[in-house]
Amino acid sequence: MIKIAVQFNYVAKKGWEPANENNYVITLLKIELSDSAIAEAKKSGKNIKKLFEEAAGTVAAESSTGTWTKVYDGKDSGIPLALRKKALAYDLDSEHFMFKVAYPIELFELDNISGLLAGIAGNIAGMKMLSGLRVYDVKFPKVMVEKFPGPAFGVSGIRKILKRPKGPLVATVPKPKIGRTDAEQAKLARILFTAGNGTYDGIKDDENLTNLNFNHFDKRVSLILKEAREAEKLNGNKKFYLANLTHSNMNIMKKRAEIIKKNKEVYCMIDVVTTGFSAIDTFRRLNIGLAIHAHRAMHGFMTRDNSPGVHGKGKLYGFSISMIVLAKLFRLLGVDDLHGGSPLAKMEDYGEAKYIRDVLQEKITLPNKQIPSLGQNWHHIKPVWMVASGGLHPGDIENVLDELGED
């Protein structure tokens, strides 16, 4: 039997909107109903529209104060408060199975992204009545945004450090991504840093190059940054090296950050998805003094959805969360650069790269007319560099700049 939310009604009355969005966290979703849920509804004489409404309400319930069965509602049960603080599914689109959920901010610890996600995305993708779900967007209220410092440097801060008031920053990843020793990596760095007229800005480690027995982190950092400083003497152009300090142990990440600082670099790189939201939040709040270049390795297992419904109109074939959501989370958590996709690259971006750029850089990101989205007022949070990457050919750079701009 398919379980649905009971005891409370978690679907708002038609036409309801939050009177003040700053009192809510809001999500935008699309669902697909499972064959078993549809078959059960038909047996009971329930139409698909009603089943969709029940499913939307169940999503709101499961991610806030509800459950699948009636529970004790007597003295000290918590039921009266649960009723007042329940989330509401609203703005239901029964044609495309899309809707929004408004969560009262009292349901969340305002400075806790991990706790937030355990609510709004925690159990809902596991519900048997659904065969597909995509979280398109999340909108944070001002009181939550104010709890996060955002990027330490952002676009303007990095430009000031590198003495680059305008123009894009051009960097590359030595290939093969793993294969060179630390000394060999430094030799290649010298070639790249001094190529052409020395306007090549930087190099970075790839996502899986950390501290290997043939390519040690501390030695690699020391050798490559020595080459960077030597290259800077040739024509005065500042260079950067994005050393990947990713580790599952935060203490080791901190030690690696100190190694980078000791070698007079202002940048580091972290695989932000595999390292996790808690690690990024903690690292940023330590104020170590390094700009965070955020690589999104593994994001595809969350964001990839090649079904027709990826932008609302059509069927979903699975469960996913959009790159727009991840971009918002990592801007809030305080990265300075983020790989956000590119209109010309090997990675799938569903045509969202330009909007992700807006999510990362606008003070007020407006909803997109073609891509399901909610917008966001970023208040004090600084703009983040949009990193176009993933199989980019030099011949594509002008087109990419035309699409995404110089930041």
Secondary structure as GFF3:
##gff-version 3
##sequence-region A 1 407
A	DSSP	three_ten_helix	21	23	.	.	.	ID=ss1
A	DSSP	beta_strand	24	33	.	.	.	ID=ss2
A	DSSP	alpha_helix	35	43	.	.	.	ID=ss3
A	DSSP	alpha_helix	48	62	.	.	.	ID=ss4
A	DSSP	alpha_helix	79	84	.	.	.	ID=ss5
A	DSSP	beta_strand	88	93	.	.	.	ID=ss6
A	DSSP	beta_strand	98	104	.	.	.	ID=ss7
A	DSSP	three_ten_helix	105	107	.	.	.	ID=ss8
A	DSSP	alpha_helix	113	120	.	.	.	ID=ss9
A	DSSP	three_ten_helix	124	126	.	.	.	ID=ss10
A	DSSP	beta_strand	130	139	.	.	.	ID=ss11
A	DSSP	alpha_helix	142	145	.	.	.	ID=ss12
A	DSSP	alpha_helix	154	162	.	.	.	ID=ss13
A	DSSP	beta_strand	171	172	.	.	.	ID=ss14
A	DSSP	alpha_helix	182	193	.	.	.	ID=ss15
A	DSSP	beta_strand	202	204	.	.	.	ID=ss16
A	DSSP	alpha_helix	217	235	.	.	.	ID=ss17
A	DSSP	beta_strand	240	242	.	.	.	ID=ss18
A	DSSP	alpha_helix	250	262	.	.	.	ID=ss19
A	DSSP	beta_strand	267	271	.	.	.	ID=ss20
A	DSSP	alpha_helix	272	275	.	.	.	ID=ss21
A	DSSP	alpha_helix	277	285	.	.	.	ID=ss22
A	DSSP	beta_strand	291	295	.	.	.	ID=ss23
A	DSSP	alpha_helix	300	303	.	.	.	ID=ss24
A	DSSP	three_ten_helix	308	311	.	.	.	ID=ss25
A	DSSP	beta_strand	319	321	.	.	.	ID=ss26
A	DSSP	alpha_helix	323	333	.	.	.	ID=ss27
A	DSSP	beta_strand	337	339	.	.	.	ID=ss28
A	DSSP	alpha_helix	353	361	.	.	.	ID=ss29
A	DSSP	beta_strand	364	365	.	.	.	ID=ss30
A	DSSP	beta_strand	376	377	.	.	.	ID=ss31
A	DSSP	beta_strand	385	387	.	.	.	ID=ss32
A	DSSP	three_ten_helix	394	396	.	.	.	ID=ss33
A	DSSP	alpha_helix	397	404	.	.	.	ID=ss34
###
